[in-house]
Amino acid sequence: MQSYTTDQLHQALGARRLQAGQAGTVSRLLLDSRQLQAPEDSVFFAIAGRHHDGHDYIKSLYEQGVRHFVASRMVDASSMPEANIWLCESTIRCLQRLAAHHRQRFGLPVIGITGSNGKTIVKEWLFQLLHPDYHIVRSPKSFNSQVGVPLSVWQLQPEHQLGIFEAGISQMGEMEKLAPVIRCTIGLFTNIGQAHKEGFPSIEEKIDQKLRLFEYADVVIYCRDNERVARAVEALGKPTFSWSWKGEASLCIRKVSSTGEGSFIEAEYKGALFAFQIPFADEASIENAIHCCAVLLYLGLPPARIQERMPLLEPVAMRLEVRRGVNDCSVINDSYNLDLTALSAALSYLSRQHHHARRTLILSDILQSGEPPEQLYEKVARLIREAGVRRLIGIGRDIPVIARYLSPEVDARFFPDTNAFLDAQQHRDFQDEAILVKGARPFSFERIARRLSLKIHQTELETDLSALIHNVRVFQQRLKPETKTMVMVKAAAYGSGSLEVARALEFHKVDYLAVAYADEGIELRQGGVGLPILVLNPEEAVFDGLLRYRLEPELYSPTLLRRFGRFTREAGVSAAIHLKLDTGMHRLGLDADNLDEAIILLNETPQLKVHSVFSHLAASEAPEHDGFTHEQAGRFNVLYGRLADGLGYRPLRHLLNSSGILRFPSYQMDMVRLGIGTYGIDATGLARAQLRTALTLRARISQIKHLLPGDTVSYGRSGAIRHPSRIATVSIGYADGLPRAAGNGRFSLLVRGRRAPIVGNVCMDMCMIDVTHIPQAMEGDEVVVFGEEPTAEELAQAAGTIPYEVFTGVSPRVRRVYVQE
């Protein structure tokens, strides 16, 4: 791993040295204090975000052994005599300068990829196609941002022969900063679309901004069929390698035909015809494959070799998946790719699973690394040590080499192949462990993940934790920097499973969690969640549990306040509480008539500390009730003023829910409560385009029947067949969360990208859909009930309900799966 001395780092950063401390070397870039693994080798860039500031963690990192820091504001170094501290205007710009300096040390060819869509797929497919010829370094996953690109380029080492990096931008002026970091010799422009259009004055300006990545490129590869892209590329005045569906170009696509599960692409290059197959039929994959073909031709690969490799392209799964495992284990299945960078990222996730007794890694041989096994597995052993792995199961011919480099406390076992492991594995071999399953594709580690996963139901609710955190950030961007965020994880986090969601929210530093009942909060505490937790419906029977598990009750009446005060006084303990005010919802809460009684009780019970005071808006999403919403806010301010005066201090105030955050920013106060918006639902429409779908409910086709006119389907013969039909039975019913009201054609499920209406009544455990118009549909196919398409809002509308009920109605028997980019 390339390293820099303190003096070399000083020269590369181009920043003022605030303090010269202990000399050393660095080889790791650290941007997140929670991901510290090797303090002695790290330089920490303190990035100041809207709600979290990296400068706040400098002292803690120093105490953990970090000695190199880059900051954008003055740092008190009096208690850190050994720290090297650099001061600059922007830590992100310093990070980029360091990566650009690192890039200039290497003279290898580098492919730089930009465009609106397909960047990550094209990058991964180029790796699959070119790894037999080059030792390649590439962007991890979709690391293409202002900080992702520097982290990607930092991986460059002397042994690499080709770099493939992607770059994405969302506003003007960003690409100029990334171009010298990547310094690509081959530029690839995928396409132009509507993503991030709000950041650019016009589509022409957006194209121009993206093309600035190619400042140092020797050639630009692109599809010339978009006239605006073609004009902008030609204006660069650089050599080009173009391809086209309909005109003359370096590579001309003559015909594309379907082969059932794939596509057959006929092309012409240098006057000669050739053809190749790919195992994908969708338009995006065809376009991505042609981009790859153009790059391969430019690099000099003969068409015959392209014909050999294209059919071997594999899907790119860009997310790791977390499932409940046997014997209270968690199974982390990450089959995205297997190289040192991907392994390091997966181990970083594993290292955060503190709620299990130990961490286990199941790892295959790392293929096509370009390094001798001894050198490669010495590096792997170091990563394992830093991640706190206590058990390694190695599968493959080369991986046993790692044994000589492992720490004595690591229990290591080795198997020649996946079958040998599965034959030897017993049900009780794994107990209360976080198990990372990380294997190269030829080892078929999905079989291991299936074996170790808890078998509940083939229907599954997938929670995209990356999308969930993205949605939280969308709402937080509308808040003042000082406004705190409470996220509702009641009702098992709206059906998604509160523990994994709460862990993700805690890792990403939200301020508070809220649950409906004490047992939900106790589950979170037992799962290792340490955030403050508000309990909305405390009951006298659980007062002891509230105190034992540090849960903070909402007290909404003098009676409840009196009882909790008596309980804490007799227990001899203090407790944090929250007061609910009724300003017009008329559900729960103190009001003008009993507020004075509550103030007297609070002054008589000094062991109770009011952490926050809040109320609930009745119709924040409805413009026709805005007058009432303003009245509620006015009542809240009056009642809060009386309460604060009576207490002698000012607790936190919060009034806004998800819709309120979007529509009433002036009422942010000290904290907001984010609920359904976390999952991508926006009843106001103001943020819908920015939000991502966080929950997807999937089932499978169990059987397909061919029915004739006169046949009927489901109970009560409710589905009448009027023409020859293919009817598929799907493994989901109203006991799983598909409302019975969605039957009889009122709602359609998604099969192979097409809608298929429900035929007849929804049954308890299954439903039937018409797939006559989808001839490719077959038994075992995945069926989307709600997600990106169709949406939960559509299902709610069809069933005459709301998305809240759709989400929370998903049965506990449905398997929960968590994915993260």
Solvent accessible surface area in square Angstrom, and as a share of the most:
residue,aa,sasa,rsa
1,M,116,0.52
2,Q,35,0.16
3,S,54,0.35
4,Y,2,0.01
5,T,57,0.33
6,T,8,0.05
7,D,96,0.50
8,Q,88,0.39
9,L,0,0.00
10,H,52,0.23
11,Q,139,0.62
12,A,9,0.07
13,L,0,0.00
14,G,57,0.55
15,A,14,0.11
16,R,143,0.52
17,R,71,0.26
18,L,45,0.22
19,Q,41,0.18
20,A,69,0.54
21,G,27,0.26
22,Q,89,0.40
23,A,84,0.65
24,G,29,0.28
25,T,64,0.37
26,V,1,0.01
27,S,9,0.06
28,R,39,0.14
29,L,25,0.12
30,L,13,0.06
31,L,42,0.21
32,D,32,0.17
33,S,23,0.15
34,R,78,0.28
35,Q,77,0.34
36,L,34,0.17
37,Q,41,0.18
38,A,2,0.02
39,P,31,0.20
40,E,114,0.51
41,D,24,0.13
42,S,3,0.02
43,V,0,0.00
44,F,2,0.01
45,F,0,0.00
46,A,0,0.00
47,I,43,0.22
48,A,59,0.46
49,G,46,0.44
50,R,116,0.42
51,H,45,0.20
52,H,57,0.25
53,D,30,0.15
54,G,10,0.10
55,H,15,0.07
56,D,97,0.50
57,Y,60,0.23
58,I,3,0.01
59,K,111,0.47
60,S,50,0.33
61,L,0,0.00
62,Y,23,0.09
63,E,129,0.58
64,Q,95,0.42
65,G,25,0.24
66,V,0,0.00
67,R,47,0.17
68,H,5,0.02
69,F,0,0.00
70,V,0,0.00
71,A,0,0.00
72,S,39,0.25
73,R,113,0.41
74,M,123,0.55
75,V,23,0.13
76,D,110,0.57
77,A,17,0.13
78,S,98,0.63
79,S,60,0.38
80,M,3,0.01
81,P,95,0.60
82,E,70,0.32
83,A,0,0.00
84,N,1,0.01
85,I,0,0.00
86,W,0,0.00
87,L,24,0.12
88,C,17,0.10
89,E,175,0.78
90,S,39,0.25
91,T,5,0.03
92,I,53,0.27
93,R,82,0.30
94,C,0,0.00
95,L,0,0.00
96,Q,3,0.01
97,R,89,0.32
98,L,0,0.00
99,A,0,0.00
100,A,16,0.12
101,H,74,0.33
102,H,1,0.00
103,R,9,0.03
104,Q,112,0.50
105,R,111,0.41
106,F,28,0.12
107,G,86,0.83
108,L,19,0.09
109,P,53,0.33
110,V,0,0.00
111,I,0,0.00
112,G,0,0.00
113,I,0,0.00
114,T,0,0.00
115,G,0,0.00
116,S,13,0.08
117,N,87,0.44
118,G,21,0.20
119,K,25,0.10
120,T,12,0.07
121,I,39,0.20
122,V,0,0.00
123,K,0,0.00
124,E,6,0.03
125,W,5,0.02
126,L,0,0.00
127,F,37,0.15
128,Q,43,0.19
129,L,2,0.01
130,L,0,0.00
131,H,43,0.19
132,P,79,0.49
133,D,56,0.29
134,Y,55,0.21
135,H,26,0.12
136,I,15,0.08
137,V,8,0.05
138,R,14,0.05
139,S,1,0.01
140,P,15,0.10
141,K,21,0.09
142,S,46,0.30
143,F,76,0.31
144,N,31,0.16
145,S,51,0.33
146,Q,32,0.14
147,V,43,0.24
148,G,4,0.04
149,V,1,0.00
150,P,0,0.00
151,L,47,0.24
152,S,0,0.00
153,V,0,0.00
154,W,24,0.09
155,Q,32,0.14
156,L,0,0.00
157,Q,22,0.10
158,P,92,0.58
159,E,60,0.27
160,H,30,0.13
161,Q,95,0.42
162,L,0,0.00
163,G,0,0.00
164,I,0,0.00
165,F,0,0.00
166,E,0,0.00
167,A,0,0.00
168,G,15,0.15
169,I,7,0.03
170,S,43,0.28
171,Q,99,0.44
172,M,84,0.37
173,G,29,0.28
174,E,20,0.09
175,M,0,0.00
176,E,66,0.30
177,K,76,0.32
178,L,0,0.00
179,A,0,0.00
180,P,35,0.22
181,V,1,0.00
182,I,0,0.00
183,R,61,0.22
184,C,0,0.00
185,T,35,0.21
186,I,8,0.04
187,G,0,0.00
188,L,0,0.00
189,F,3,0.01
190,T,3,0.02
191,N,36,0.19
192,I,29,0.15
193,G,19,0.18
194,Q,121,0.54
195,A,45,0.35
196,H,94,0.42
197,K,120,0.51
198,E,143,0.64
199,G,20,0.19
200,F,16,0.06
201,P,106,0.66
202,S,50,0.32
203,I,37,0.19
204,E,86,0.39
205,E,49,0.22
206,K,3,0.01
207,I,1,0.00
208,D,54,0.28
209,Q,5,0.02
210,K,6,0.03
211,L,3,0.01
212,R,91,0.33
213,L,0,0.00
214,F,1,0.00
215,E,102,0.46
216,Y,73,0.28
217,A,5,0.04
218,D,88,0.46
219,V,5,0.03
220,V,0,0.00
221,I,0,0.00
222,Y,4,0.02
223,C,20,0.12
224,R,94,0.34
225,D,29,0.15
226,N,56,0.29
227,E,127,0.57
228,R,98,0.36
229,V,4,0.02
230,A,10,0.08
231,R,139,0.51
232,A,24,0.19
233,V,1,0.00
234,E,96,0.43
235,A,87,0.68
236,L,63,0.31
237,G,70,0.67
238,K,54,0.23
239,P,89,0.56
240,T,57,0.33
241,F,17,0.07
242,S,7,0.04
243,W,0,0.00
244,S,1,0.01
245,W,107,0.38
246,K,162,0.69
247,G,30,0.29
248,E,129,0.58
249,A,24,0.19
250,S,43,0.28
251,L,0,0.00
252,C,7,0.04
253,I,4,0.02
254,R,119,0.43
255,K,118,0.50
256,V,46,0.26
257,S,42,0.27
258,S,87,0.56
259,T,66,0.38
260,G,55,0.53
261,E,116,0.52
262,G,4,0.04
263,S,2,0.01
264,F,70,0.29
265,I,0,0.00
266,E,57,0.26
267,A,0,0.00
268,E,43,0.19
269,Y,34,0.13
270,K,170,0.72
271,G,65,0.63
272,A,60,0.46
273,L,136,0.67
274,F,22,0.09
275,A,21,0.16
276,F,4,0.02
277,Q,81,0.36
278,I,4,0.02
279,P,55,0.35
280,F,32,0.13
281,A,54,0.42
282,D,75,0.39
283,E,149,0.67
284,A,63,0.49
285,S,14,0.09
286,I,16,0.08
287,E,44,0.20
288,N,9,0.05
289,A,0,0.00
290,I,0,0.00
291,H,0,0.00
292,C,0,0.00
293,C,0,0.00
294,A,0,0.00
295,V,0,0.00
296,L,0,0.00
297,L,7,0.03
298,Y,83,0.32
299,L,42,0.21
300,G,57,0.55
301,L,12,0.06
302,P,57,0.36
303,P,46,0.29
304,A,61,0.47
305,R,92,0.33
306,I,0,0.00
307,Q,72,0.32
308,E,118,0.53
309,R,36,0.13
310,M,0,0.00
311,P,56,0.35
312,L,130,0.65
313,L,7,0.03
314,E,62,0.28
315,P,87,0.55
316,V,23,0.13
317,A,50,0.39
318,M,65,0.29
319,R,79,0.29
320,L,8,0.04
321,E,35,0.16
322,V,4,0.02
323,R,43,0.16
324,R,142,0.52
325,G,3,0.03
326,V,15,0.08
327,N,27,0.14
328,D,118,0.61
329,C,5,0.03
330,S,12,0.08
331,V,0,0.00
332,I,1,0.00
333,N,23,0.12
334,D,1,0.00
335,S,41,0.26
336,Y,8,0.03
337,N,23,0.12
338,L,19,0.09
339,D,36,0.19
340,L,44,0.22
341,T,42,0.24
342,A,8,0.06
343,L,0,0.00
344,S,31,0.20
345,A,45,0.35
346,A,1,0.01
347,L,1,0.01
348,S,17,0.11
349,Y,15,0.06
350,L,0,0.00
351,S,22,0.14
352,R,47,0.17
353,Q,11,0.05
354,H,140,0.62
355,H,43,0.19
356,H,27,0.12
357,A,82,0.64
358,R,84,0.31
359,R,43,0.16
360,T,0,0.00
361,L,0,0.00
362,I,0,0.00
363,L,0,0.00
364,S,0,0.00
365,D,7,0.04
366,I,12,0.06
367,L,61,0.30
368,Q,103,0.46
369,S,20,0.13
370,G,60,0.58
371,E,25,0.11
372,P,74,0.47
373,P,48,0.30
374,E,73,0.33
375,Q,81,0.36
376,L,6,0.03
377,Y,2,0.01
378,E,94,0.42
379,K,52,0.22
380,V,0,0.00
381,A,3,0.02
382,R,66,0.24
383,L,16,0.08
384,I,0,0.00
385,R,123,0.45
386,E,37,0.17
387,A,1,0.01
388,G,20,0.19
389,V,0,0.00
390,R,99,0.36
391,R,14,0.05
392,L,0,0.00
393,I,1,0.01
394,G,0,0.00
395,I,0,0.00
396,G,3,0.03
397,R,206,0.75
398,D,41,0.21
399,I,0,0.00
400,P,55,0.34
401,V,29,0.17
402,I,0,0.00
403,A,54,0.42
404,R,160,0.58
405,Y,59,0.23
406,L,28,0.14
407,S,21,0.14
408,P,135,0.85
409,E,96,0.43
410,V,15,0.08
411,D,67,0.35
412,A,34,0.27
413,R,101,0.37
414,F,61,0.26
415,F,24,0.10
416,P,96,0.60
417,D,64,0.33
418,T,7,0.04
419,N,80,0.41
420,A,30,0.23
421,F,4,0.02
422,L,16,0.08
423,D,117,0.61
424,A,43,0.33
425,Q,19,0.08
426,Q,112,0.50
427,H,108,0.48
428,R,155,0.56
429,D,44,0.23
430,F,1,0.00
431,Q,73,0.32
432,D,57,0.30
433,E,1,0.00
434,A,0,0.00
435,I,0,0.00
436,L,0,0.00
437,V,1,0.00
438,K,0,0.00
439,G,7,0.07
440,A,12,0.09
441,R,89,0.32
442,P,102,0.64
443,F,33,0.14
444,S,33,0.21
445,F,7,0.03
446,E,86,0.39
447,R,83,0.30
448,I,0,0.00
449,A,5,0.04
450,R,143,0.52
451,R,101,0.37
452,L,1,0.00
453,S,7,0.04
454,L,55,0.27
455,K,136,0.58
456,I,65,0.33
457,H,39,0.18
458,Q,91,0.41
459,T,0,0.00
460,E,22,0.10
461,L,1,0.00
462,E,13,0.06
463,T,0,0.00
464,D,13,0.07
465,L,4,0.02
466,S,23,0.15
467,A,1,0.00
468,L,0,0.00
469,I,16,0.08
470,H,62,0.28
471,N,0,0.00
472,V,0,0.00
473,R,72,0.26
474,V,6,0.03
475,F,2,0.01
476,Q,6,0.03
477,Q,110,0.49
478,R,83,0.30
479,L,2,0.01
480,K,89,0.38
481,P,80,0.50
482,E,122,0.55
483,T,3,0.02
484,K,78,0.33
485,T,2,0.01
486,M,0,0.00
487,V,0,0.00
488,M,16,0.07
489,V,0,0.00
490,K,63,0.27
491,A,47,0.36
492,A,44,0.34
493,A,0,0.00
494,Y,12,0.04
495,G,4,0.04
496,S,0,0.00
497,G,15,0.15
498,S,7,0.04
499,L,40,0.20
500,E,20,0.09
501,V,0,0.00
502,A,0,0.00
503,R,41,0.15
504,A,12,0.09
505,L,0,0.00
506,E,52,0.23
507,F,33,0.14
508,H,42,0.19
509,K,51,0.22
510,V,4,0.03
511,D,46,0.24
512,Y,15,0.06
513,L,0,0.00
514,A,0,0.00
515,V,0,0.00
516,A,13,0.10
517,Y,106,0.40
518,A,3,0.02
519,D,98,0.51
520,E,31,0.14
521,G,0,0.00
522,I,35,0.18
523,E,85,0.38
524,L,0,0.00
525,R,24,0.09
526,Q,126,0.56
527,G,8,0.07
528,G,55,0.53
529,V,2,0.01
530,G,41,0.40
531,L,23,0.12
532,P,46,0.29
533,I,0,0.00
534,L,0,0.00
535,V,0,0.00
536,L,20,0.10
537,N,45,0.23
538,P,3,0.02
539,E,94,0.42
540,E,86,0.39
541,A,99,0.76
542,V,44,0.25
543,F,1,0.01
544,D,69,0.36
545,G,9,0.08
546,L,0,0.00
547,L,41,0.21
548,R,155,0.56
549,Y,48,0.18
550,R,149,0.54
551,L,7,0.04
552,E,20,0.09
553,P,0,0.00
554,E,2,0.01
555,L,1,0.00
556,Y,50,0.19
557,S,28,0.18
558,P,13,0.08
559,T,62,0.36
560,L,15,0.08
561,L,3,0.01
562,R,95,0.35
563,R,102,0.37
564,F,1,0.00
565,G,0,0.00
566,R,101,0.37
567,F,64,0.26
568,T,0,0.00
569,R,135,0.49
570,E,136,0.61
571,A,55,0.43
572,G,68,0.66
573,V,61,0.35
574,S,87,0.56
575,A,15,0.12
576,A,20,0.16
577,I,0,0.00
578,H,0,0.00
579,L,0,0.00
580,K,11,0.05
581,L,0,0.00
582,D,25,0.13
583,T,3,0.02
584,G,11,0.11
585,M,66,0.29
586,H,148,0.66
587,R,140,0.51
588,L,60,0.30
589,G,17,0.16
590,L,1,0.01
591,D,50,0.26
592,A,58,0.45
593,D,139,0.72
594,N,37,0.19
595,L,0,0.00
596,D,79,0.41
597,E,74,0.33
598,A,0,0.00
599,I,19,0.10
600,I,101,0.51
601,L,19,0.10
602,L,8,0.04
603,N,87,0.45
604,E,112,0.50
605,T,10,0.06
606,P,116,0.73
607,Q,30,0.13
608,L,8,0.04
609,K,100,0.42
610,V,2,0.01
611,H,70,0.31
612,S,0,0.00
613,V,0,0.00
614,F,3,0.01
615,S,1,0.01
616,H,47,0.21
617,L,4,0.02
618,A,46,0.36
619,A,13,0.10
620,S,1,0.00
621,E,74,0.33
622,A,15,0.12
623,P,86,0.54
624,E,134,0.60
625,H,88,0.39
626,D,35,0.18
627,G,48,0.47
628,F,72,0.30
629,T,0,0.00
630,H,89,0.40
631,E,92,0.41
632,Q,0,0.00
633,A,1,0.01
634,G,35,0.33
635,R,98,0.36
636,F,0,0.00
637,N,72,0.37
638,V,97,0.56
639,L,11,0.06
640,Y,6,0.02
641,G,24,0.23
642,R,82,0.30
643,L,0,0.00
644,A,5,0.04
645,D,120,0.62
646,G,29,0.27
647,L,23,0.11
648,G,68,0.65
649,Y,68,0.26
650,R,163,0.59
651,P,10,0.06
652,L,47,0.24
653,R,59,0.22
654,H,0,0.00
655,L,0,0.00
656,L,0,0.00
657,N,35,0.18
658,S,8,0.05
659,S,14,0.09
660,G,0,0.00
661,I,2,0.01
662,L,13,0.06
663,R,56,0.21
664,F,11,0.05
665,P,75,0.47
666,S,97,0.62
667,Y,39,0.15
668,Q,8,0.04
669,M,18,0.08
670,D,41,0.21
671,M,0,0.00
672,V,1,0.00
673,R,9,0.03
674,L,1,0.00
675,G,7,0.07
676,I,10,0.05
677,G,0,0.00
678,T,0,0.00
679,Y,3,0.01
680,G,14,0.14
681,I,15,0.08
682,D,4,0.02
683,A,66,0.51
684,T,30,0.18
685,G,36,0.34
686,L,97,0.48
687,A,1,0.00
688,R,131,0.48
689,A,108,0.84
690,Q,80,0.36
691,L,19,0.09
692,R,81,0.29
693,T,43,0.25
694,A,2,0.01
695,L,3,0.01
696,T,16,0.10
697,L,0,0.00
698,R,42,0.15
699,A,1,0.01
700,R,97,0.35
701,I,3,0.02
702,S,58,0.37
703,Q,85,0.38
704,I,25,0.13
705,K,100,0.42
706,H,138,0.62
707,L,32,0.16
708,L,114,0.57
709,P,74,0.46
710,G,59,0.57
711,D,56,0.29
712,T,48,0.28
713,V,10,0.06
714,S,31,0.20
715,Y,154,0.59
716,G,75,0.72
717,R,163,0.59
718,S,42,0.27
719,G,5,0.05
720,A,52,0.40
721,I,13,0.06
722,R,192,0.70
723,H,99,0.44
724,P,88,0.55
725,S,7,0.04
726,R,46,0.17
727,I,6,0.03
728,A,0,0.00
729,T,23,0.13
730,V,0,0.00
731,S,10,0.07
732,I,0,0.00
733,G,0,0.00
734,Y,91,0.35
735,A,36,0.28
736,D,0,0.00
737,G,9,0.09
738,L,0,0.00
739,P,33,0.21
740,R,133,0.49
741,A,45,0.35
742,A,0,0.00
743,G,0,0.00
744,N,59,0.30
745,G,47,0.45
746,R,132,0.48
747,F,11,0.04
748,S,23,0.15
749,L,0,0.00
750,L,24,0.12
751,V,0,0.00
752,R,99,0.36
753,G,58,0.55
754,R,114,0.42
755,R,85,0.31
756,A,0,0.00
757,P,48,0.30
758,I,2,0.01
759,V,22,0.13
760,G,2,0.02
761,N,25,0.13
762,V,1,0.01
763,C,16,0.10
764,M,103,0.46
765,D,59,0.31
766,M,84,0.37
767,C,0,0.00
768,M,21,0.09
769,I,0,0.00
770,D,24,0.13
771,V,0,0.00
772,T,52,0.30
773,H,72,0.32
774,I,1,0.00
775,P,93,0.58
776,Q,93,0.41
777,A,2,0.02
778,M,98,0.44
779,E,97,0.44
780,G,42,0.40
781,D,18,0.09
782,E,72,0.32
783,V,0,0.00
784,V,22,0.12
785,V,0,0.00
786,F,1,0.00
787,G,3,0.03
788,E,134,0.60
789,E,74,0.33
790,P,0,0.00
791,T,41,0.24
792,A,6,0.04
793,E,62,0.28
794,E,63,0.28
795,L,0,0.00
796,A,1,0.01
797,Q,151,0.67
798,A,26,0.20
799,A,19,0.15
800,G,71,0.69
801,T,36,0.21
802,I,97,0.49
803,P,21,0.13
804,Y,96,0.37
805,E,102,0.46
806,V,3,0.02
807,F,5,0.02
808,T,60,0.35
809,G,41,0.39
810,V,5,0.03
811,S,16,0.10
812,P,123,0.77
813,R,92,0.34
814,V,1,0.01
815,R,43,0.16
816,R,31,0.11
817,V,0,0.00
818,Y,12,0.05
819,V,6,0.03
820,Q,31,0.14
821,E,87,0.39
